[in-house]
Every structure is written in structure tokens, then in C-alpha cells.
Amino acid sequence: MSDTQILNDLLHTAHTRLLNEEELEKLNSVNGGLAEFIGLTFDRVGPTEARARLTVTPQHHQPWGVANGGLYCTIAESVASIASVAAADAPAMGVNNSTDFIKATGEGELEAVATPIQLGTRTHVWSVEMRQGDTLVARTTLRTMIMDKRS
């Protein structure tokens, strides 16, 4: 079975309930691409929420020693897209990403939480807050388009 099929099966399960620890471990092992490249790890995925973590390191920095704004956009797109697929039980893709950078950071763990603003049949709108502890460092509104359920 391909990694994509395993991921689809896990997100089909997440459409009805939170994934358990073993399922999250499997999701993180097959969710490659940019999420894997930046070090994003999911620790909660369910029908109406996704949470992920990332440790900011120098590889994420712009030349002035703080995380590049594109990192926050990437985190939000990744977390809300996974949440959208689980919520819709169908493939989804980001079509608009509006990210506000609130506080610069150069190190430490970020937690991203995606929650729905609107879950329609053709589009979803997600709010993604990225925090270090209690400090909000970035906030994104992401719109996704729900694709046909065909494989």
C-alpha cells in the first residue's frame, strides 16, 4: 500500500474520531514532503481540529536569525489541509493563505492549532494559531477547496 493510501485511510478514520497515538505515529511516518522537510509532527488529528509541533532551528531562519515568514505559511497550510481532508473525508487543497506575523522567534517549539471557521461542502475556512507557550507568534486564515472523492 502506498504512503498516500495509508494517509488517506488514516484521515478517513479521523473524519469520525480523533486518531490514537499509534495512528498519529503512522500518519507522521507517511506524511512526507514539505511537512517532513521542515520537521512538522502532528499530535492531534480529528474531525474538527488538527495540532502539530515544530522546533524552530537555524535551518528555518532568514539571514537575521529569526524564522522566515514562509515557515508560518507552510505550517498553517500543512496543518489546515490535513484538518480539511479529515473534516471533508475527501482530498482538499489550499486556495488562499493569509498569514499575520505577530512576534518574531528564532528558536524553540511552536504549536499550531487548526480549527474551522466554516465547513462547507465545496470550501472550508480554517483559523490556524501558532504559539510558543502562551505567546501567539502567527495567525493564519486558510481557505481550502474540497476535491472530488475519486482516488
C-alpha positions as CSV (number, residue, x, y, z in Angstrom):
1,M,0.0,0.0,0.0
2,S,1.4,3.5,-0.9
3,D,2.1,6.2,1.7
4,T,-0.7,8.3,0.1
5,Q,-3.2,5.5,0.5
6,I,-2.2,4.9,4.1
7,L,-2.5,8.7,4.8
8,N,-6.0,8.7,3.1
9,D,-7.1,5.8,5.2
10,L,-5.9,7.5,8.4
11,L,-7.7,10.7,7.5
12,H,-10.8,8.8,6.7
13,T,-10.7,7.4,10.2
14,A,-10.1,11.0,11.6
15,H,-13.3,12.0,9.9
16,T,-15.2,10.3,12.6
17,R,-12.9,10.4,15.7
18,L,-9.5,11.6,17.0
19,L,-6.6,9.5,15.8
20,N,-5.0,7.5,18.6
21,E,-1.3,7.5,19.4
22,E,-0.4,4.6,17.1
23,E,-2.3,6.1,14.2
24,L,-0.6,9.5,14.7
25,E,2.7,7.8,14.7
26,K,1.8,6.2,11.4
27,L,0.5,9.5,10.0
28,N,3.7,11.2,10.8
29,S,5.8,8.4,9.2
30,V,3.9,8.6,5.9
31,N,3.3,12.4,5.7
32,G,6.4,13.3,3.7
33,G,7.2,16.2,1.5
34,L,7.5,19.7,2.9
35,A,6.0,18.9,6.3
36,E,8.7,16.2,6.8
37,F,11.4,18.6,5.4
38,I,10.6,21.3,7.9
39,G,10.2,18.9,10.8
40,L,6.4,19.2,11.4
41,T,4.9,16.5,13.6
42,F,1.2,16.0,14.2
43,D,0.0,15.2,17.7
44,R,-3.8,15.5,17.3
45,V,-6.0,15.0,14.2
46,G,-9.8,14.6,14.3
47,P,-12.9,15.7,12.5
48,T,-12.7,19.4,13.6
49,E,-9.2,20.0,14.7
50,A,-5.5,19.3,13.9
51,R,-2.5,20.1,16.1
52,A,1.1,19.9,15.1
53,R,4.5,20.9,16.5
54,L,7.8,22.0,15.1
55,T,11.1,23.1,16.7
56,V,12.4,26.3,15.1
57,T,16.1,25.8,14.2
58,P,18.7,27.8,12.2
59,Q,17.6,26.0,9.0
60,H,14.3,27.9,9.3
61,H,15.9,31.3,9.7
62,Q,16.2,34.2,7.4
63,P,19.7,35.9,7.4
64,W,18.8,38.0,10.6
65,G,18.4,35.0,12.8
66,V,14.6,34.7,13.1
67,A,12.2,32.2,11.5
68,N,11.3,33.1,7.9
69,G,7.7,34.1,7.4
70,G,7.3,31.4,4.8
71,L,7.7,28.8,7.6
72,Y,4.5,30.0,9.3
73,C,2.6,29.9,6.0
74,T,3.9,26.4,5.4
75,I,2.9,25.2,8.9
76,A,-0.6,26.7,8.5
77,E,-1.1,25.2,5.0
78,S,0.1,21.8,6.2
79,V,-2.0,21.6,9.4
80,A,-5.2,23.1,8.0
81,S,-5.0,21.0,4.8
82,I,-4.8,17.8,6.9
83,A,-7.6,19.0,9.1
84,S,-9.7,19.8,6.0
85,V,-9.2,16.4,4.5
86,A,-10.3,14.8,7.8
87,A,-13.3,17.1,8.1
88,A,-14.5,16.6,4.5
89,D,-13.4,12.9,4.1
90,A,-12.2,13.9,0.7
91,P,-9.0,15.4,-0.8
92,A,-8.6,19.2,-0.2
93,M,-6.1,21.8,-1.3
94,G,-5.3,25.3,-0.1
95,V,-6.5,28.1,-2.3
96,N,-5.9,31.1,-0.1
97,N,-3.4,31.7,2.7
98,S,-3.4,34.9,4.7
99,T,-0.8,34.8,7.5
100,D,-0.2,37.6,10.0
101,F,3.3,37.5,11.6
102,I,2.8,38.8,15.2
103,K,6.1,38.1,17.1
104,A,9.4,37.0,15.7
105,T,11.1,33.9,17.1
106,G,14.4,32.2,16.3
107,E,14.3,29.1,18.4
108,G,12.1,26.8,20.4
109,E,8.9,24.8,19.9
110,L,5.9,26.1,18.0
111,E,2.5,24.6,18.3
112,A,0.0,25.1,15.5
113,V,-3.7,24.5,16.1
114,A,-6.2,24.5,13.1
115,T,-9.9,25.0,13.9
116,P,-12.7,25.5,11.5
117,I,-14.3,28.9,10.8
118,Q,-16.6,27.4,8.1
119,L,-17.1,23.9,6.8
120,G,-19.0,23.9,3.6
121,T,-19.4,21.2,1.0
122,R,-17.1,22.8,-1.5
123,T,-14.8,25.0,0.6
124,H,-13.6,25.2,4.2
125,V,-12.1,28.2,6.0
126,W,-9.7,27.4,8.9
127,S,-8.1,29.5,11.6
128,V,-4.6,28.4,12.5
129,E,-2.9,29.9,15.5
130,M,0.9,29.3,16.0
131,R,2.1,29.7,19.6
132,Q,5.3,29.4,21.6
133,G,3.8,28.5,25.0
134,D,1.2,31.2,25.7
135,T,2.6,33.6,23.2
136,L,0.8,34.0,19.8
137,V,3.5,34.3,17.1
138,A,1.5,34.0,13.9
139,R,-2.1,33.5,12.9
140,T,-3.4,32.3,9.5
141,T,-6.8,32.2,7.8
142,L,-6.7,29.4,5.2
143,R,-9.3,28.6,2.6
144,T,-9.3,25.1,1.2
145,M,-11.2,23.7,-1.8
146,I,-12.7,20.2,-1.4
147,M,-12.0,17.9,-4.4
148,D,-13.9,15.0,-5.7
149,K,-13.7,11.9,-3.6
150,R,-12.3,9.9,-6.5
151,S,-8.9,8.3,-5.9
